[in-house]
Amino acid sequence: MMSLQKLRAPLTAVTSRHAAFLKPRSFPISTPPTSSSSSSSMTISSSNPNNRLQQLHRQFSTTTANMSQTNNNFLMSEVFNVKGKVALITGGGSGIGLMATQALAVNGAKVYIVGRTQEKLDTVVKTHGQDIAGEIIPIVADVTSKSEIAKLVKEIESREKCLCILINNAGIAGNTQQTEAKTAEEMKKNLFDDESSTFDDWVNTYRTNVPQLFFMTMAFLPLLQKSSETHHGYSGTVINISSISGIVQSSQHHFGYNASKAAAIHLTKLLASEIAENDLKIRVNSIAPGVFPSEMTAGESGEDQKSHIEKDKYAKVPAKRPGKDQDMAGAVLFTAANQYLNGQTIAVDGGYILHAGA
């Protein structure tokens, strides 16, 4: 039988080895190189939890500071940076135009909003233009007139060295007609005989939704080109607000409106192509919104120039909701800031095109 003394000997040895292993030790942690040395290390004592946390905090702060030198371009504030940029938005007094206005102005841009009604524009400034990083400035003008557009250009030229962002948003819906029919005669009655189906309605809808995109872009080309000279690495950008109505295969009860938005989408490609062919540093893209609350979809806006949309308007949207201000803001900031995006149409529709077909 093994004696108790002999049994204790190996236990003592094991305990001693465990004690040595468990004894507080120091662990070297490498830190990124600093300007004064190519490498360094920090010793963190594991015996004092408070000291260890403090030292880890200092280590993290140092690492973060060094990382920011190489990863700074990936910060959200850099990727979507519009601070100090000058923008002009037509139809900026409500709906999607107002969403775009807030997206840019809140993030530091100076935004000129253009519309026909002074009171509406002033309400935007009073309600949404206070205590923000940027600025909202109202200008009354009718962008369906070349002479009015020319005056608008001179006004901006007198105030700014360049124009960085032009958002052509003004538009109208036109009349709607019943498209469902059981016979050819009934369809003719709905779409030809109906008093609301007129050449004037088509022409007025097209006139507002298409030519102004062309004439506004052409008129502001010199100021847009100067943005690359004023802001190094930045190209002037034009964003045409079209619609998924110009993409889907259904008329949605307004042939004239959908045809005009399809024209706006194709015009965006034409402008982008011809401007690029002339080696100008100006990008042209389109945002095609789905169902968003606006005066066009809701029929009116509140005291804050915001609109509420009824559920039946978005019942067929896979997202089961209308677009939010933040949804449009994200699209506007992405399109305005992405220097490698040109000639594209971005649909922001909650999946509506998937349902309706294109």
GUKOL-999255 format. One record per residue (C-alpha): residue in three letters; y, x, z. Coordinates in steps of 0.02 Angstrom, whole numbers, plus 50000, padded with zeros to 5 digits. Last residue first. Layout:
N
alaYXZ
...
END
This chain:
358
ala522734790446660
gly521694779646775
ala522324767046902
his521264772247051
leu521314791047029
ile523134789346977
tyr523494781347146
gly522804796247244
gly524174796547376
asp525454797947236
val526344814547232
ala526044819347050
ile526714836547004
thr527274838546823
gln527344856346757
gly528454865846636
asn528734880346755
leu528054885846924
tyr528044904546958
gln529664904947057
asn529034892247185
ala530574887747288
ala531214871747208
thr529504864647168
phe528804868147341
leu530364861847430
val530374845847327
ala528514842547350
gly528594845247538
ala530114833947553
met529224820347455
asp527774819747577
gln528964821647725
asp529934806147674
lys528314796347675
gly527314789647528
pro526614772247548
arg525004769247644
lys523164766047615
ala522884783847548
pro521834776247408
val523374766647346
lys522884749247285
ala523714739847428
tyr525314749947409
lys526534736547354
asp525584722947446
lys526014731547610
glu527894728747595
ile529074743547577
his530484747847695
ser532034756647630
lys533214769947697
gln535094770147663
asp535414771847851
glu536164754347854
gly534604747747771
ser534014748447591
glu533634735447459
gly532434729647324
ala530914737747403
thr530234747147252
met531874751447165
glu532884752247326
ser531644765147387
pro530024766247486
phe528784777247394
val527314771647286
gly526884786247172
pro528094800147136
ala528014810746978
ile528924827147012
ser529464836346856
asn529764854546815
val531074865246727
arg531304883646768
ile532864893546725
lys532954912146697
leu533434910746514
asp532394920446388
asn532834908746243
glu531004903846223
ala530984899546410
ile532364886846384
glu531434879246237
ser529794877646331
ala530494870946494
leu531564858246402
leu530114852146295
lys528954850946446
thr530224840746545
leu530504829646392
his528654825446398
ile528804819246577
ala530414809846541
ala529624801446389
ala528184795346497
lys529494788946618
ser530364779346479
ala528724771646420
asn528324766046597
tyr530034757946615
gly529964748846448
phe528184742646471
his528544734646639
his527104723946704
gln526154738746778
ser525964745346599
ser524244752446641
gln523664769146572
val524424779346713
ile525524794446676
gly527314788146649
ser527094775746791
ile526624790946896
ser528494793446899
ser529884805046837
ile531044814646952
asn531624829246846
ile531774845446943
val532834859146864
thr532764876546936
gly533854892046930
ser532834907746951
tyr532834917647113
gly532424936147123
his534184941147173
his535284926147217
thr536984927347132
glu536354933946966
ser534834922546964
ser535974907847005
lys537064911946855
gln535804903946737
leu535994887246827
leu537874887946806
pro537704891446620
leu536354878046597
phe537324864046685
ala537794854246530
met536074856246452
thr535164849946606
met536324835146631
phe536214830646446
phe534314831046440
leu533964821946602
gln535354809546559
pro534454805546397
val532864799246485
asn532974786746629
thr534694779146604
arg534654777046415
tyr532814772146417
thr533114757746538
asn534674752246445
val533794753046277
trp532274743346335
asp533334729946418
asp534454728846266
phe532974726746150
thr532474711446249
ser531024704546351
ser531924694646487
glu532004679246375
asp530104678446363
asp529574675346182
phe528934692946155
leu527964698446309
asn527374682546393
lys527314671546239
lys526424684946138
met525134686846278
glu524874668046280
glu524634667346091
ala523394681846096
thr522364672246223
lys521844673746406
ala523394682846466
glu523904695546597
thr525484705046551
gln526804694846643
gln528484703146616
thr529594715046712
asn531404719746680
gly532154737046697
ala531674749946829
ile533234760746842
gly533504779446860
ala534494793346941
asn533404807846999
asn533914823146900
ile533764836847030
leu534754852546989
ile534434867647100
cys535294884547101
leu537024880347036
cys538194895147023
lys539854902447077
glu540354886247163
arg541884875347192
ser542854874747029
glu541234875846930
ile540574860647025
glu542074850146972
lys542014856746794
val540184851646780
leu540564834246847
lys541964832046720
ala540734836346580
ile539464824046651
glu540784810346650
ser541204814246468
lys539354813946422
ser539114796846504
thr537464791146582
val537824802846729
asp539124791146804
ala540074800546939
val540594799547122
ile540384815747218
pro539714816947397
ile539444833447490
ile537944836447604
glu537874852947700
gly536584865047766
ala535864869547936
ile536074851748002
asp537154844548140
gln537814829848037
gly537354825647857
his536114811647884
thr537104796547943
lys538904801247901
val538474810547741
val537294796947683
thr538554783447724
asp539864792547620
leu538694791847470
lys538434773047488
glu540294769947508
gln540734780447356
thr539604770647240
arg539174777747069
gly538094792147126
val538044811047144
ile537474820847296
tyr538054838947310
val536884848647423
lys537274865047511
ala535574871647563
gly535064876447740
asn533394868347774
val534134851647829
ala535104851347666
leu533594853847553
ala532384841147625
gln533814829247667
thr534404828347488
ala532644826747419
met532314811947532
leu533994804647482
gly533544805847298
ile531854798047335
gly532664782447405
ser534534782247433
gly536194790747399
gly535564805647299
gly535524796447134
thr535924812847050
ile535564828247154
leu536544844447146
ala535974859947239
val536754876247299
lys535624888547390
gly536144896547554
lys534474893247636
val533204886847511
asn531714896847577
phe530044888447551
val528964904147555
glu530194913047669
ser530354900247809
met528494896647794
leu528134914947830
phe527104923647697
asn528494935447641
asn528584942347818
asn526794948447812
thr527094967247795
gln528564969747913
ser528024954648015
met526414963648059
asn527364977348151
ala528284964848259
thr526704954948289
thr525764970748341
thr527124975648464
ser527184958248536
phe525294957648552
gln525234974548642
arg526624969248759
his525674953248798
leu524064963048823
gln524984974348945
gln525624959549042
leu523924951349044
arg523064967449105
asn524364970149238
asn524064952749305
pro522164954549298
asn522154970849396
ser520544981149387
ser520344980249198
ser521634993749167
ile522324993848992
thr522595010548906
met523665009748751
ser523425019748594
ser524525027448460
ser524485032048278
ser525635039348144
ser527065042248263
ser528935039048277
ser529075024948150
thr527645015748232
pro525825015248184
pro524824999648230
thr524094999348404
ser522385005148460
ile521664998848622
pro520875011248742
phe519835003148880
ser519985008749062
arg518565005949185
pro518254995549338
lys516554999749414
leu515234987749352
phe514215001049263
ala514305013149409
ala513804999249527
his512354994849414
arg511755013049416
ser511905013749604
thr510964997449624
val509575003949513
ala509435020049614
thr509435010549779
leu508084999049714
pro507075014249660
ala507155021549837
arg506915005349935
leu505095003549884
lys504695021349942
gln505435017450114
leu504485000950126
ser502845010150101
met501755006449952
met500005000050000
END
